[in-house]
Amino acid sequence: MASITDKTLLSAELEEEEEEMEEKEFQKLLLQAYQKIQSSVPSSAEYMFIRPLPGFCLKIHTVSGEKVFVNVCRSPDIPPPADLSNEELSCLIESQAGSNFRIPMSLGEPHAEVDNSNNGCTAYDVTINTSFYNKMKGNGFLKEFFITIVLEGLSEKYNLNLTNQDWRILKNRKFMGSVSEQNIRTKSKLIIQEMENSETKEKASNVLQSSVSESSATVPEYKIVAEPSLSHPDRLVAKICLPKMTSVKSLELNLGEDHIVLQGQPGLYHLDIFIPYSIVPEESKAQFHRETKILTVTMPIQRPLLLS
């Protein structure tokens, strides 16, 4: 009887050990799955949630006759575009640089709705800067230009075949469906590589911007060039002169899709540059040469122009 009892106890212990091993294996797999999910979620430092306010609702059709509604919303968290007059914008459109003018906006995912006739339709939420929205609201030329950009962006992003000339703004409806939060990209902090010597070579390029501030020592001299010198370059290279800096430890560089923001601590430099292209912050690189005191920022450009 004792031997039978001993075998029973041993069998029970083995079962408990197997269960414990299975539990540990399950926990390990669960942890791996959680880490994989976490790695695919955007960092809170790169993205933020906003709740836009409704503006006006645009109605349009696809070539096949399906109804599409575009909810134009506004939010102060979306950066404004360059402040141009109608004459300046008209000249820019007629020139080769017209395709490079960018209106920052957030293009939301499509959501199914029901129209006044109880028929199914699709709606898209587009959010722009509040100040730009107010300016556009009373400017017919700017509004038509903006709507053209929006419809091209939606067509490209969601492969829509819209009848771009057959649109109208609804008078009695500001929004189709309900306003929901949007997840937008924020500025990305770039790690600056410090270089002992400078062996950079000036390539043939097209100078886009150059600024020297004589009135304020906190605004450094800079130059931005396009490489190669074509109608739509592959990359931008910014050269920023920082004669008072001795190390990258005191520099903070943030890149948005159309802005360079540089701060030299403590309060030595501050620079906020608008970029007339859509750059790729996560693929950009920065190097600071201690001998020449020049910060070089290389920024790939989106192809085609990114609207959201």
PyMOL commands that set and color helices and strands:
alter all, ss='L'
color gray80, all
select helices_A, chain A and resi 2-40+86-94+96-100+130-137+140-158+248-250+281-283
alter helices_A, ss='H'
color red, helices_A
select strands_A, chain A and resi 47-50+53-61+67-75+106-107+111-114+120-129+168-169+182-185+188-190+192-195+206-211+222-227+235-241+251-255+259-264+269-274+285-289+294-300
alter strands_A, ss='S'
color yellow, strands_A
deselect
rebuild
show_as cartoon
